[in-house]
Amino acid sequence: MSIPATTLPELITSRLILNQVQIEDAPQVFILRNDKLVNKYVDLPETPDEAAAANFIHKVNDYNLQNKGRYWAIRLKDNPQLIGSICLWNFDDNTNTAELGFTLLTDYWRKGYMQEALQCVLQYGFDDLHLTKIDGWTHQLNEASIGLMEKVGFTRNFELEKQAIVDESEKHMVIYTILNQH
Ligand SMILES: CC(C)(COP(=O)(O)OP(=O)(O)OC[C@H]1O[C@@H](n2cnc3c(N)ncnc32)[C@H](O)[C@@H]1OP(=O)(O)O)[C@@H](O)C(=O)NCCC(=O)NCCS
């Protein structure tokens, strides 16, 4: 069964709205992609200015339209400014699996926001997209990312690491996996 194509759904949690990234979000996207602390363990292509951030926004929205993934802005219910993003990407139609990505502006760290967003996205991925499995790749020293994934039920996938991490440039990565239990 292939992953159903839909336009990006708006997802609502108790404190957050997850919806499409808009061109007006370019200043926040620019900060997210350039902040040294946010990207300490993340290797991103350069985003030198807000125009490059706007290009990135077009790219992720095209990505949604082409059913290659789902990329959401994270916003507080009482403030429309983008505070982070979360995505399911690298859809594999043969195995019905996806990979996970998430990032948050530092002012909002450690308030439970990403856990709230992630639990909602996992429910959508498993119940609506009928994914069988979601993998999260991260740097082995990224305690926040690993801690978050473990908290919501991901476990380290040593088997997949053995198969997938072959390149020397990726040896610092670890892979966490959560299976669809339904
Ligand atoms: C990873 C990240 C999104 C976590 O977001 P967050 O909203 O601060 O996380 P939450 O507050 O929802 O935390 C949920 C749980 O994750 C774990 N966690 C979060 N931050 C942690 C940290 N710095 N160290 C260890 N565990 C951490 C804890 O188990 C936490 O639960 P607790 O607060 O009850 O102990 C955020 O740190 C971030 O944006 N990091 C930079 C980007 C990044 O590395 N993305 C991942 C790329 S693979």
The ligand as an ORCA input file, in Angstrom:
! r2SCAN-3c Opt
* xyz 0 1
  C      15.689     18.197     20.109
  C      14.747     19.360     20.415
  C      13.790     19.548     19.254
  C      13.962     19.029     21.705
  O      12.872     19.939     21.796
  P      12.232     20.357     23.194
  O      10.907     20.991     22.924
  O      13.220     21.128     23.981
  O      12.004     18.943     23.889
  P      10.879     18.680     24.991
  O      10.859     19.819     25.962
  O       9.617     18.307     24.324
  O      11.503     17.430     25.745
  C      10.881     16.155     25.783
  C      11.867     15.167     26.346
  O      13.018     15.071     25.500
  C      14.195     14.873     26.289
  N      15.077     16.042     26.183
  C      14.802     17.266     25.658
  N      15.887     18.067     25.723
  C      16.865     17.337     26.302
  C      18.211     17.602     26.618
  N      18.795     18.796     26.374
  N      18.948     16.604     27.180
  C      18.424     15.394     27.442
  N      17.109     15.085     27.157
  C      16.363     16.037     26.596
  C      13.708     14.720     27.719
  O      13.387     13.355     27.926
  C      12.440     15.541     27.694
  O      11.518     15.209     28.688
  P      11.638     15.926     30.148
  O      11.739     17.409     29.893
  O      10.364     15.531     30.821
  O      12.878     15.373     30.768
  C      15.553     20.676     20.638
  O      16.529     20.451     21.623
  C      16.234     21.170     19.382
  O      15.630     21.866     18.569
  N      17.506     20.808     19.200
  C      18.277     21.286     18.045
  C      17.828     20.677     16.739
  C      18.097     19.194     16.675
  O      19.112     18.716     17.176
  N      17.182     18.474     16.023
  C      17.311     17.047     15.837
  C      18.114     16.733     14.657
  S      18.262     14.981     14.460
*
